[in-house]
Amino acid sequence: MHLSRRSVLAAASVTATLPAVPATAAEHPRTGFEQLAADGYRVLDGRRVGVVTNPTGITRDARHIVDVMHADPRVRLTAVFGPEHGFRGTAQAGGSEGRYDDPATGLPVYDTYLKSGQPLADVFTASGVDTVVFDIQDVGARFYTYIWTLYDCMEAAGLAGKSFVVLDRPNPVTGRSAQGPVLHREFATFVGRQPIAQAHGMTVAELARLFNGEFLDGPVPLETVLMTGWKRDRFLDATGLPWVPPSPNMPTPDTALVYSGTCMFEGTNLSEGRGTTRPFELLGAEGVDGRWAAAANAAGLPGVRFREAYFTPTFSKFQGKTVGGVQIHVHDRAAFDPVRTGIALLVTARRVWDGFAWRPDDWIDKLTGSTRVRTMIDAGADTDEVVGAWQDELAAFRRVRGQYLLYR
């Protein structure tokens, strides 16, 4: 664990958490955008604003915040910045929409995907904005790239002399605790820039504060607009907020629930369910049979059962071929541990299927943040041994994380 805590006072000098308009006990939670609008967009007054967002940046009644702000004379909205998959969400994994003018609003849309540092700062400068606003729904996993879009945009805003505002949204799988291995810095990529846990258990506003206080060389002037009415143990489907797929292979909150564990199968030669209607809930490969589901069920993992399943992906691994494997059925979300479950599935898959292999580029190391998961499983370690190996660094991350949490 390589986290070195900076002075809280130094971070506080460039960080402001804006007070929220109180919500009554009878109300559903309000997002950061709802709070911003209820406060008359006060924090954006007089500023030329650019928004980093995608299709998830919506109101409770399913209007996009860009459309809402563009139509409101109180906001001087002048640009939009699109992440991976694009502002309007038309691109698949590993793609973006490029630079264009949005047909609905006429606003210029700039592409941020795979840009960071000075090149991204140059995009912010060219756009002419004073303030960059971030509003994207995260799913709670370190390797989901939107939180690193947040990090890169914060860093670039600092380089370009722009202020930064984060509009908070719920962590859809709760913010109860952090789980899983912590990234080692030498494995930093766009699926993990900094040493946080694989399932971080934070909201984007909390992450922004942590990034500013722990990782950014030059903290950016940061304002966070908080939610009201959200508690750390609440799943998204208990909030009354609509779900919009944050990316093409994240169709439901159920996908998000398992993703921080089963996305590790991207680092293997098994299908992680892309090209099916249940990505990351269906896993399999040619030659896999019912022994895998039996072995996984025998592991006695809390809150989850496994069904022997057969499916034919329409794209990605095994496109057009019928494969065998498992479907994950979570029956107790409070007890379910997605990262432990993912490790158990890797361990049992390797034991029951002779064809098991890691991707040749060792992508699993980038996903898990070190060589440990791969090498321990190859050496025959069981689930408890693998999970036990990261507990000290996870405990250290939890201590740092606790200083940036904003909700109970």
HELIX and SHEET records of a PDB file:
HELIX    1   1 VAL A    8  ALA A   12  1                                   5    
HELIX    2   2 GLY A   32  ALA A   38  1                                   7    
HELIX    3   3 ARG A   42  LEU A   44  5                                   3    
HELIX    4   4 ILE A   65  HIS A   70  1                                   6    
HELIX    5   5 GLY A  117  SER A  127  1                                  11    
HELIX    6   6 TYR A  146  ALA A  160  1                                  15    
HELIX    7   7 ARG A  185  PHE A  187  5                                   3    
HELIX    8   8 VAL A  204  LEU A  210  1                                   7    
HELIX    9   9 PHE A  211  PHE A  215  3                                   5    
HELIX   10  10 LEU A  236  ALA A  238  5                                   3    
HELIX   11  11 PRO A  253  THR A  262  1                                  10    
HELIX   12  12 CYS A  263  GLY A  267  5                                   5    
HELIX   13  13 ARG A  291  ALA A  298  1                                   8    
HELIX   14  14 PRO A  338  VAL A  352  1                                  15    
HELIX   15  15 TRP A  363  THR A  368  1                                   6    
HELIX   16  16 ARG A  372  ASP A  378  1                                   7    
HELIX   17  17 THR A  383  GLY A  388  1                                   6    
HELIX   18  18 GLN A  391  GLY A  402  1                                  12    
SHEET    1   A 8 THR A  15  LEU A  18  0                                        
SHEET    2   A 8 LEU A 222  VAL A 225  1                                        
SHEET    3   A 8 SER A 163  LEU A 167  1                                        
SHEET    4   A 8 THR A 131  ASP A 135  1                                        
SHEET    5   A 8 ARG A  48  THR A  53  1                                        
SHEET    6   A 8 ARG A  76  GLY A  82  1                                        
SHEET    7   A 8 PRO A 108  ASP A 111  1                                        
SHEET    8   A 8 TYR A 100  ASP A 101 -1                                        
SHEET    1   B 2 GLN A 179  VAL A 182  0                                        
SHEET    2   B 2 ALA A 197  ALA A 199 -1                                        
SHEET    1   C 3 LEU A 282  ALA A 285  0                                        
SHEET    2   C 3 VAL A 323  VAL A 330 -1                                        
SHEET    3   C 3 VAL A 304  PHE A 311 -1                                        
END                                                                             
